[in-house]
Amino acid sequence: MTTTVVQAPATGAPVGPYSQAVMVDGFIFVSAEKGVDPATGKIVPSNVPAETEQTLKNIRSILEAAGASLEALVRCVVYMTDIGQFAAMNEATARAKA
């Protein structure tokens, strides 16, 4: 089994003692990501669409650093505290993937 740690310079360093992603035998496992703006190190203005779009930008950068893209995405888990924001999150996801 071949394991490679993935670090995307465009997203900044992780805020904890973990890797942004690990590639194992061609599969890429991305760690929990959130809407942190790499330029400021802070979460983007607190609304679901902005956080979703920034999170997906970060994930895109990590995947590109590993030689992949969002088109290769198989599974994405989202934890929400307000299911009433689901439609806004879904619309932002569609925009980010376009």
N, CA and C of each residue as an Amber inpcrd file, in Angstrom:
protein
   294
   0.8470000  -1.1690000   0.0000000   0.0000000   0.0000000   0.0000000
   0.8970000   1.2370000   0.0000000   0.5970000   2.1700000  -0.9200000
   1.3600000   3.4030000  -1.0230000   0.5420000   4.5500000  -0.4480000
   1.1320000   5.2760000   0.4970000   0.4490000   6.3970000   1.1410000
   1.2660000   7.6630000   0.9260000   0.5840000   8.7370000   0.4790000
   1.2340000  10.0210000   0.2490000   0.4200000  11.1150000   0.9250000
   1.0820000  11.9580000   1.6910000   0.4170000  13.1090000   2.3110000
   0.2970000  14.2030000   1.2640000  -0.8880000  14.8320000   1.1930000
  -1.1380000  15.9020000   0.2310000  -1.2350000  17.2220000   0.9840000
  -0.4900000  18.2080000   0.5130000  -0.5400000  19.5630000   1.0790000
  -0.7410000  20.5330000  -0.0740000  -1.8030000  21.3330000   0.0000000
  -2.0810000  22.3260000  -1.0450000  -1.6520000  23.6950000  -0.5280000
  -0.5550000  24.2320000  -1.0360000  -0.0840000  25.5430000  -0.5660000
  -1.1290000  26.6490000  -0.7010000  -2.0060000  26.5440000  -1.7020000
  -3.0060000  27.5990000  -1.9340000  -4.0410000  27.6940000  -0.8220000
  -4.1830000  26.6640000  -0.0070000  -5.1930000  26.6970000   1.0490000
  -4.6160000  27.0380000   2.4170000  -3.3130000  27.1990000   2.4970000
  -2.6920000  27.4740000   3.7900000  -2.4910000  26.1850000   4.5720000
  -1.8350000  26.3030000   5.6860000  -1.5410000  25.1300000   6.5100000
  -2.7730000  24.7070000   7.3010000  -2.9070000  23.4120000   7.5980000
  -4.0020000  22.9590000   8.4520000  -3.9290000  23.6440000   9.8200000
  -5.0770000  23.7930000  10.4640000  -5.0940000  24.4570000  11.7690000
  -4.8530000  23.4830000  12.9150000  -4.6610000  22.2230000  12.6030000
  -4.4070000  21.2230000  13.6270000  -3.3310000  20.2570000  13.1800000
  -3.0740000  19.2400000  13.9970000  -2.0060000  18.2810000  13.6850000
  -2.4780000  17.1570000  12.7540000  -2.9510000  17.5430000  11.5850000
  -3.4270000  16.5500000  10.6260000  -3.0470000  16.9900000   9.2190000
  -3.1790000  16.0710000   8.2810000  -2.9060000  16.3650000   6.8770000
  -4.1770000  16.8660000   6.2190000  -4.0350000  17.6990000   5.1900000
  -5.2120000  18.1300000   4.4280000  -5.8350000  16.9470000   3.6990000
  -4.9850000  16.0800000   3.2110000  -5.4700000  14.8840000   2.5250000
  -4.3680000  13.8400000   2.5160000  -4.7900000  12.6120000   2.3000000
  -3.8590000  11.5010000   2.1570000  -4.2910000  10.7190000   0.9250000
  -3.3090000  10.3940000   0.0870000  -3.5840000   9.5820000  -1.0820000
  -3.0910000   8.1690000  -0.7760000  -3.9990000   7.1980000  -0.9420000
  -3.6740000   5.7990000  -0.6820000  -4.0610000   4.9860000  -1.9090000
  -3.0740000   4.4260000  -2.5660000  -3.2950000   3.5830000  -3.7520000
  -4.2610000   4.2340000  -4.7460000  -4.0740000   5.5320000  -5.0050000
  -4.8740000   6.2330000  -6.0020000  -6.1440000   6.8710000  -5.4800000
  -6.5390000   6.5450000  -4.2500000  -7.7160000   7.1780000  -3.6390000
  -7.2580000   8.3610000  -2.8070000  -8.0130000   9.4490000  -2.8410000
  -7.6720000  10.6490000  -2.0780000  -8.7070000  10.8480000  -0.9920000
  -8.2500000  10.9000000   0.2450000  -9.1250000  11.1170000   1.3920000
  -8.8250000  12.5050000   1.9540000  -9.7760000  13.4230000   1.7800000
  -9.6030000  14.8050000   2.2230000 -10.1290000  14.9220000   3.6470000
  -9.3400000  15.5640000   4.5060000  -9.7550000  15.7760000   5.8960000
 -10.8800000  16.7990000   5.9600000 -11.4710000  16.9160000   7.1040000
 -12.5580000  17.8700000   7.3030000 -12.1090000  19.2610000   6.8750000
 -12.8790000  19.8600000   6.0180000 -12.5830000  21.2090000   5.5360000
 -13.7110000  22.1300000   5.9380000 -13.3810000  23.3970000   6.0440000
 -14.4020000  24.4010000   6.3330000 -14.0930000  25.6470000   5.5330000
 -14.9430000  26.6270000   5.6360000 -14.8330000  27.8230000   4.8140000
 -13.8040000  28.8250000   5.2810000 -12.5820000  28.3800000   5.4960000
 -11.5110000  29.2800000   5.9290000 -10.8690000  29.9220000   4.7020000
 -10.8060000  31.2410000   4.7260000 -10.1360000  31.9850000   3.6590000
  -8.6350000  31.8810000   3.9020000  -7.8710000  31.2750000   2.9740000
  -6.4380000  31.1020000   3.1970000  -5.6800000  32.4200000   3.3390000
  -6.2060000  33.5010000   2.7740000  -5.5290000  34.8000000   2.8590000
  -5.5920000  35.3890000   4.2660000  -6.6960000  35.1100000   4.9770000
  -6.8670000  35.6970000   6.3120000  -6.7410000  34.6730000   7.4350000
  -6.9320000  33.3970000   7.1080000  -6.9290000  32.3560000   8.1370000
  -8.2110000  32.3310000   8.9480000  -9.2140000  33.0670000   8.4960000
 -10.4950000  33.1390000   9.2230000 -11.6160000  32.5920000   8.3500000
 -12.6770000  32.1330000   9.0110000 -13.8470000  31.6580000   8.2850000
 -14.4860000  32.8440000   7.5800000 -14.9100000  32.6370000   6.3360000
 -15.5340000  33.7030000   5.5570000 -16.7930000  34.1850000   6.2700000
 -17.3310000  35.3550000   5.8730000 -18.5260000  35.8790000   6.5390000
 -19.5620000  34.7880000   6.7620000 -20.0800000  34.7760000   7.9500000
 -20.8940000  33.6630000   8.4210000 -22.2600000  33.5640000   7.7470000
 -22.2580000  32.9860000   6.5600000 -23.5140000  32.5730000   5.9500000
 -23.2380000  31.3170000   5.1440000 -24.2480000  30.4890000   5.0240000
 -24.0680000  29.1670000   4.4310000 -23.5300000  29.2140000   3.0010000
 -24.0700000  30.0480000   2.0970000 -23.5220000  30.0400000   0.7390000
 -22.0370000  30.4120000   0.6830000 -21.6330000  31.4440000   1.4020000
 -20.2270000  31.8660000   1.3750000 -19.3150000  30.7930000   1.9560000
 -19.7240000  30.1900000   3.0600000 -18.9060000  29.1380000   3.6770000
 -18.8220000  27.9130000   2.7690000 -19.9390000  27.5630000   2.1280000
 -19.9540000  26.4090000   1.2210000 -19.0230000  26.6450000   0.0440000
 -19.1220000  27.8160000  -0.5720000 -18.2760000  28.1130000  -1.7350000
 -16.7970000  28.1160000  -1.3640000 -16.4390000  28.6930000  -0.2100000
 -15.0370000  28.7060000   0.2020000 -14.5530000  27.2960000   0.5330000
 -15.3880000  26.5120000   1.1870000 -15.0190000  25.1320000   1.5020000
 -14.7230000  24.3540000   0.2310000 -15.5720000  24.5090000  -0.7710000
 -15.3520000  23.7940000  -2.0260000 -14.1450000  24.3250000  -2.7850000
 -13.8430000  25.6140000  -2.6770000 -12.5990000  26.1420000  -3.2630000
 -11.3950000  25.4700000  -2.6050000 -11.4550000  25.3300000  -1.2800000
 -10.3540000  24.6890000  -0.5550000 -10.2090000  23.2240000  -0.9740000
 -11.3370000  22.5320000  -1.0700000 -11.2960000  21.1260000  -1.4790000
 -10.7580000  21.0130000  -2.9030000 -11.1830000  21.9080000  -3.7870000
 -10.6840000  21.8980000  -5.1680000  -9.1600000  22.0480000  -5.1850000
  -8.6370000  22.9750000  -4.3910000  -7.1790000  23.1860000  -4.3380000
  -6.4490000  21.9490000  -3.8390000  -7.0140000  21.3060000  -2.8440000
  -6.3910000  20.0890000  -2.2990000  -6.4020000  18.9770000  -3.3400000
  -7.5390000  18.7890000  -3.9980000  -7.6180000  17.7560000  -5.0320000
  -6.6550000  18.0410000  -6.1810000  -6.5640000  19.3120000  -6.5860000
  -5.6340000  19.6620000  -7.6620000  -4.1920000  19.4100000  -7.2570000
  -3.8540000  19.6560000  -5.9900000  -2.4970000  19.3690000  -5.5050000
  -2.1960000  17.8770000  -5.5710000  -3.2480000  17.0690000  -5.5090000
  -3.0930000  15.6170000  -5.5890000  -3.2260000  15.1080000  -7.0180000
  -3.4600000  16.0350000  -7.9800000  -3.5850000  15.6310000  -9.3750000
  -4.9920000  15.2170000  -9.7690000  -5.9990000  15.6570000  -9.0120000
  -7.3920000  15.2890000  -9.3020000  -8.2390000  16.5610000  -9.4220000
  -9.5500000  16.3950000  -9.4420000 -10.4590000  17.5340000  -9.5490000
 -11.7830000  17.2000000  -8.8630000 -12.6550000  18.2000000  -8.7620000
 -13.9780000  17.9700000  -8.1800000 -14.7850000  16.9650000  -9.0010000
 -14.4930000  16.8570000 -10.2830000 -15.2220000  15.9140000 -11.1300000
 -14.9910000  14.4740000 -10.6820000 -13.8890000  14.2200000 -10.0110000
 -13.5770000  12.8710000  -9.5370000 -14.1630000  12.5890000  -8.1550000
 -14.8490000  13.5800000  -7.5920000 -15.4000000  13.4470000  -6.2420000
 -16.4360000  12.3330000  -6.1890000 -16.2700000  11.4290000  -5.2350000
 -17.1880000  10.3050000  -5.0820000 -18.1580000  10.5400000  -3.9370000
 -17.6680000  11.1030000  -2.8550000 -18.5050000  11.2630000  -1.6660000
 -18.1100000  12.5370000  -0.9390000 -19.1210000  13.2330000  -0.4540000
 -18.8960000  14.4480000   0.3150000 -19.9130000  14.4770000   1.4450000
 -19.4480000  14.5870000   2.6680000 -20.3320000  14.6110000   3.8300000
 -20.3960000  16.0350000   4.3530000 -21.6100000  16.5190000   4.5680000
 -21.8190000  17.8680000   5.0840000 -22.5880000  17.7600000   6.3940000
 -22.0910000  18.4120000   7.4220000 -22.7930000  18.4780000   8.7000000
 -23.4030000  19.8650000   8.8330000 -24.7160000  19.9070000   9.0430000
 -25.4200000  21.1850000   9.1430000 -26.0820000  21.2950000  10.5140000
 -26.1030000  22.5000000  11.0360000 -26.7990000  22.7350000  12.3040000
 -28.1980000  23.2820000  12.0750000 -28.4970000  23.6960000  10.8290000
 -29.8120000  24.2390000  10.5010000 -30.2410000  23.6900000   9.1440000
 -31.0670000  22.6650000   9.1590000 -31.5000000  22.0260000   7.9130000
 -32.2900000  22.9990000   7.0390000 -32.7590000  24.0840000   7.6050000
 -33.4430000  25.1100000   6.8370000 -32.5170000  25.7940000   5.8390000
 -31.2190000  25.6240000   6.0030000 -30.2260000  26.2050000   5.0980000
 -29.7970000  25.2320000   3.9900000 -30.4540000  24.0630000   3.9400000
 -30.0490000  23.0350000   2.9770000 -30.1280000  23.5350000   1.5320000
 -31.2090000  24.2090000   1.1650000 -31.3610000  24.6960000  -0.2100000
 -30.2530000  25.6840000  -0.5630000 -29.9190000  26.5830000   0.3570000
 -28.8500000  27.5630000   0.1090000 -27.5070000  26.8570000  -0.0690000
 -27.2480000  25.8330000   0.7390000 -26.0060000  25.0650000   0.6220000
 -25.9670000  24.3190000  -0.7120000 -27.0870000  23.7430000  -1.0970000
 -27.1620000  22.9940000  -2.3480000 -26.9330000  23.9060000  -3.5510000
 -27.5080000  25.1020000  -3.5440000 -27.3210000  26.0520000  -4.6380000
 -25.8620000  26.5000000  -4.7270000 -25.2430000  26.7670000  -3.5780000
 -23.8330000  27.1680000  -3.5640000 -22.9410000  26.0440000  -4.0650000
 -23.2830000  24.8160000  -3.7370000 -22.5160000  23.6580000  -4.2070000
 -22.6160000  23.5590000  -5.7300000 -23.8040000  23.7350000  -6.2670000
 -23.9830000  23.6720000  -7.7200000 -23.1680000  24.7600000  -8.4210000
 -23.1400000  25.9760000  -7.8510000 -22.3540000  27.0620000  -8.4450000
 -20.8590000  26.7450000  -8.4090000 -20.4080000  26.2120000  -7.2860000
 -18.9760000  25.9390000  -7.1100000 -18.5070000  24.8240000  -8.0270000
 -19.3550000  23.8820000  -8.3260000 -18.9690000  22.7640000  -9.1960000
 -19.0580000  23.1160000 -10.6630000 -19.7190000  24.2340000 -10.9860000
 -19.8970000  24.6200000 -12.4060000 -18.6040000  25.1140000 -13.0150000
